[in-house]
Amino acid sequence: MKSLAGPMEAFRSALATTLEQVRAILAAGSSGKNGQSERFVAELGEFASDRIDIDRFSKLFTTDDALNSVKAQRIDRAYETMSGLIAQGDNLFVLNIEEGGNLHDSVAKTLEHLGTAFGAARVVELSRTERYQFENHAKLVSAFPFADWNTRERRLAPPLIVVVDGKDLNAGALAEFLDGAQKIVLVVRGASPPAPLARLITPNTFVVQTTDGSTLERFAEWKGAGIAAVVPESAARFVHDPTAGSDHMVVDFLPESGPSKPLGGISAAQQGEELRQLKALCDGAGSAVSADRDAAGAGPPAGGVEPVDKLAAWLLQQADLSDVG
């Protein structure tokens, strides 16, 4: 958890700042309407008494800051969604999958929940710019699946820590979520396949299998997508670091042979294939087994996570809604 404290706090701080901005929008809208009526009462004085419906009269001169009741209700619902996410604290970023649970579906559901932060921001912006359509946008504050996140939202993705049984560790199914800056850390319970993350190694994905979490700080500093697994001693240990150039693949330990029996629904053949894939990648990269290595200092790729103030500014003021119907 400590190694991901930075990314977690960045997302939480951006969400909190956005929440304050939404509160200000609601307050300004309310005071804009009420203040207008009060001003007319003061200016019209005795002339208005018992002669003019001040509320109806003031609507003729309502300022742009005033929110009508329907718009205010939508923005208030978005505010409640963001408040609910913040109230979860660190639990917002933790998923504990029960034995026999489906890893892919569980992660998809959790990211759908986390995505309501982006959905709520969209609702606020769409409402303010008069582009809100109930049939298309009402669902954004209750469920916003990863598949619907746009490029910028994926670059702001919050990290996720997943506790899962080794026999349920079909990690290859998580490939669709490794986009933008999405980071997933798998904490494996019990026995594990030897190389469950081998299928997920691609040029710009930071991939780690570790037994003690010693490489997770480097993993957290990476500005792109990544996946890590804390595995038992019997599993392979390696780091695929996109910032390290020719040394991008470093292996600390490789089991001499693959398993001879299935683990849950993962057959021995599948486990063996993953281990052979890892060995092939090591050989192709000219990787050597190394127990110690300095962290690379290369800069982030284009599309990395932005500072907290920029995240919050984007959420409400620079939302890319070009793909919103």
Disulfide bonds with the S-S distance in Angstrom:
none
